[in-house]
Amino acid sequence: MASHLNKDRRQFLNIAGRLVCAGSGLVLAPHAGAAAGTKITGVHFHEDRGRMKLHLDLDEIPASFKVFVLDNPQRVVVDLASSRVSTLLSRDLKARGTVKRIRYGKRNVDDLRIVLDVNGKPADVSGRIYQFKGTKRKRLVVDLGLKPITPVEADEPVDAADLRDIVIAIDAGHGGKDPGAIGHKKTQEKEITLLIAKELHKKLRKRKGFKPLLIRDDDRYLSLPERVRRARAGRADLLISVHADAFPKKSAHGSSVFALSTKGASSRAAELLAETENQADKLFGEIVVGDSTAPLTRTLIDLAQNAVLESSIECGSLILKQLGKVNTLHKEHVEQAGFAVLRAPDVPSLLVETAFISNPREEAKLKSRRHRRKLAKAITEGVVEYFVENAPPDSIVASLVKRNRG
């Protein structure tokens, strides 16, 4: 297969080892130097001699992988052992010719499954790993066994006019008839979250390649589903919901970052907080009771949510690290619970509890514009750090990173 590649442009060296038949697919014999926890860092399509191929850039060689076909409807499946993605593939990849859709999710806890819905019947699907000469970069090239409907040349320079900003949706928690938590000095959470959200908007707007989007920019009530809808309508790459925590004991203090959990909360405190944050819609009659979602649709949503959770937690960890520079941390890791506002199936989402408004000292800090700016800067630095390493391929940020790294 290496002879089919343009050596002057790709400089590939096959290091994969032998491919062995295994039922309906192909399995890569485990490589002696393979490391657990392979991360997919980039993805795109390519046409090679009339065949449609999927390129997956890797940071390590997976212990094993398998490529096979499923019928009715036609799908090409790629299973990778002990692997994960560093960005949301479904947002990075648009339907290309014979490929109608791509989705992915966790399988057997640690493994990754990528599913491509395709037009036509795939024939002779296969996969092989290559390494760029002189670098540590690896690539899994998957032959989809299909002829492209439209030509695709992934390695050609991308026209700057086709590049896009990374969209960050900023949700100021509560608002309008929902004041949120109230501090000892009668400070309302809804006021603080809006002020921090606006500071965050200012900070991100100054970063090239980023486009901040305020879910609310005034004192209005929005239901939790409406907040999610606005983020998705804006094609957000990340949703950050800004809050100020509260607890009966005024000694509780520190910043926290939360991601969605579909399998229970990471702690009782996280569970109680999620119940509190979700309570507003129940009080104001916005929750729709019952779920008529078809089983297949529910499965696809779960698949997507499992995938975005990894991105959410990875980004949340970087934000938490930055928040630790301007405030004490309530928890030094990203917690998880069933927050309704984080349930967009295709948008990585985080809830940031900037401080405890129920703590008099932290309430005073939250009322300080200088401190709010520090919080906004910390969140900005975490977001930028994450997307520098996980920028969507069609983004301005990805182009800038590539140029700076040569």
N, C-alpha and C positions, 0 to 999 in steps of 0.2 A: 504493500500500500504506500510505503514511503516514496516509491518511485513515481507515484501519481501526483505527489505534492510538488509545488514549485519551490525547489531548494533555495533559490536565490532570495525568495521572499519569506520563507518560513524557517529555514535552518533547523529542521527537525532531526532528531536522532531517536530511533526506536529503542526504548529501554524496557518495554513492557514484559518481554518473555513470551512464551508460547500461549496460543489460544487453544482451548480444548472444547469439544462439543459437549453440551449438557442439555439434553432434552430439546426443547424448541428454541433454545437460545445459545449464546456463547458465554463462557465464563473465563475470566482471566486467571490463570494459575497464580496463586499468591506470591508476591514478590518478597524476597528475603528481607529487603530493607524497608518494606511498607510500614508506615506509621499510622496509628489509630487517629481518628478525628480528622479525616480529610475535609478540607473546606473548599467549596466551589467559589472562586473569586470572580469569574467572568463567564459570559455565555453569549453565543451568537450562532447564526446559521451561515453556511457556506456552500457554494456549488462547485463541485469538482468533477469534470468530465461527464456532465449530464446527470450527476447524482446529487441529491440533497443530503447535506451532512450537518450534524449538530456538533459544535465545538464547546467543550466545557473546560475552562481553565481551572487548574487545581493547585493547591499549595503543597500537597503531598500525594504520593501514589496510594490509592485505596488498596486495602488488603485484598479485595476482590470486587468484581462487578459482573453484571449480567445484562445482556440486551436481548429482548425477545418481543414477539408480536402477539397481540390479543385481537380477536375478531368480534364483529357485531357489537359495537362499531369498531372500525379499524383503529388500533392504537399501537404505538411503539413504546415499550417500557424499558427504562434503564434503572436497574437496582445497583446501588453502591453501598458496600459495607462500611460501617462506622464513618458516615459522612454527613455533612450539613452544608447549608448554603449561607453565604454572607450577605445576600441581598434578596429582594423579592423577585424571583424569576418571572412570575406571571406579569409583573409590571415592566420588567426589562425587555421581555420578548413580545413582539406583536405577531399576529398571524402572518406567516410568510409562505405564500404560494400553496404548497401541498400541506403545510402544517396549519391547522385551524386553531389549535389552542394547546397551551402547555400548562401543566400544574404539577405540584410536587408535595410531598409530605413525609413524615417519619414512618418507618416500618420496622417492626421488631425492636422498638425502643431507640436503638442507635443507628440503624440503617436508614438510607434515603431512597425513596422511589420517585422517579420523574416519569410522568405520563404525557405523551404527545398524541393528541387526536389528529388524525391525518386523512387527507383525501386520497383515495386509491388504495390498492392492496400492496403493502410493502413486500419486497422480495430480497432475500439474502442480506438481512440486517446484520451488522457486525460492529465491533468497537475495538479500538486500539489506542494505547497511550503513547505519547511522544514527549520528548523534552527539548526545549529550545537550547541550542548549543550555546555554551558560555553563560548560561543562567540557571537558576534553580526552578524556573517555571515549567510546569507540566501541563499537558492538555490531553483530554480524552476526546477522541474524534469518533463520533457515532455515525455510521453510514445508515441512513434511514431506509435505504432500498427503494427510493422514490425518485422520479424525475421531477425537477422543479417546474412549477407553472410559470413563474417569473424568475429571471436571473437574480441571483443574490451573490454579491462579492463582499464578504465581511471584512476583508483586510484592506479594502480601498479606504482612503481618507474620507472621513465624514464631513460633509458640507457644514460649515459653522451655522448656516441658517437652519439646519435640521436639529441642532442641539437645543436642549431645553433646560430650564431651571429645575432644581430640586425643590419641590413644594412641601413646606412645613406648615401643617394646620395647627394653630394655637387656640386652644379652647380655654377661655376663662371660666372656671367653674362657677356654678350657681348663677344668680342674676334675677332681676325683676322681683316677682313675688316670692322667690326662694333666696333668702339672705345667706344661707349656709350657716357655718358656725359663727358665734359672736363672742368676742373677747371680753375680758374683765373691764376694759375701758369702752365697751360697746362698739368696738370695731367690727364691721361686718365682713365676713369672708368674701362675699361677692364683690366688694369694692377693692379689696387687696388683690384678688386674682386678676381683675381687669387691669389694674395698674401694672402688675408684673407682666401680664400678657402684652400690654402695649410696649413696655420696655424691651421685652424679648423680640417683638416685631421690629423695633428700631435696630436692635443689634444684628438680627439676621438679614435685614434689608441691606445692610452695609457689606455683607459678604457676597462676593461675586459668585454667581451660579445658584444662589438660594432665593427662593420666593416665599416669604412668610404670608400666611393667610389667617386672619382673625376670624374665628367662628362667631364671636359676638364682639362688637366694638362699642357697645353702650350698655346701659342697665336694663336688659330685657331678659325675660325668661325663655329658655329654649328647652324642649324636652330632650332627653338623652338620645333617643333615636334620631331626632332632628340634627343634633350635633354631629353624629356619625354620618348622616346623609350629606351634610354640608362638606365634611372632610372628603368624602368619596366623590362628590360632585366637583370639587376642586382638584381632583386627581392627586390627592396628597400622597407623598412618599412616606410621611410620618405624621402622626397626630400626637400632640402633647397637651394633656389636660392639666391645667394649673390649679392647685388647691392650697389651702392652709388648714392643717390638721387641728383636731380638738380631742381632748380627753378629760374625763372628770377630775383626775389628779392634775393640778396645775404644774406639777414638777415635770411632767412629760415634756420632752424637748427633742429637737433635731429634725433634719430633713430626711425624707424617704422617697423612694421611687418604686412604683408598682407597675406590673404588667398583668395582663389577663391570665387567669387560670381557668381551664375547662375541666379540671379534675379536683377541685377543692382548693381552699386557701392554704398558703404556706405557713400561716400562723392564725391563732384565734383572733389576735388583734387585727390582722389583715382582713379576716372574714367580717368582723364587726364593722370595720371601716367601710368595706364595700357595701354592706347592708345600709349603712348610714348614707353614703353617697347615692345609692340607688333609690333611697326612700322618697326623694323629692318627686319623682314621676308618679309614685304610688299615691302620694298625698294630693297631687294636683290632677290625678286622673288621666295620665298620659300612657300608662302601661296597657298594652293590648293583651288580654288574657287568652291563653290557648295558642297552639302552634300547629298550623296546617301544612307546614313545610313537608314536601314529599321526601321520603327516605333517601332517595338518590341525591337530591339537592342538599339535604342535611349532611350527608357524607362528604360531599365536595366542599361544603363550608367548613366542616371539621378539618378536612385535609389542608385547606388554605390557612385556617387559624393556627394549626400546629406549626405550619411553616413560618408564618409571620411572628410567632412567639419567639423564635430564635433571634430574629432580627431585633425585636422589641427588647429582649433581655440584654442582648449585646450592646445596643445603643444605651439602654438604661444604666448599665454598669459604668459606661464612660461618663454619663451625666452625673451619676452619683459620686464618682471620683472627683469631678470638678466642684460639685456642691460641698464636698468635704473640705475644700480650701477656704470657704467663706462661712461655713456654719458647721456645727457638730452634726453627726449623722445619727439618726434614730436606729437605723439598721445599716450595716455595711454591705449589704447585698440587696439586689432587686427582689422585692417580695411579689407574691402573686395572689390574686383573688378575683372573684367574678364581677368586676366592675362593668356595668352596662355600657358606659361610654367608650370602653376599650374593645367592643365586640365587632368592629368592622372586620369582615373575614379576609380582606385583601389589603389592609393598611396597618403596618406596624404601629402600635399605639402604646403610650405611656401615660401614667398619672403621676404627677410630681407634687408631693406634699412639701411645700417650701419650708414650712416651720409650723410650730404649734401656736395657733392664735389664742389658745386657752392658757398658754404660759405667758404671764405678764411681761417677762423680759423679751421673749420672742415676739409678742404682740407689738411691743415698742419698736423692735427692729423692723418689723413688717411695715410699720407706719413711716419708716425712714426711706426717703427716695434713694438715698445713697446705697442703703442695703438692698433695696429692690433692684437697683442697677447691677449690683454685685451678683445677685441671684440670677438675673437675666443673662449676664455675661457668662456665668458658670454653665448654665443650660446651653447657651450658644456654643461654647467651646466643646462641650460633650457631643453635641449634634454634628458639628463640623468635623471633629475628629473621627466620628463614626463614618460619615459619608466620604471622607477622603479615602478611606480604605474600602468602602462599599458603595461607591458611586454607580448609579445606573449607567450602562454603556452609552446611552444616547444623551447623556447630560453634559452640560458645560463643565461641571466639576470633574468628571471623568477625563475630559479632554485636557483640562488644566493639569491634572495629576500626571497624565501620560507625558505631557510636554515637559513638566518640571523634572520628571524622573528619567527623561531621555529615552 
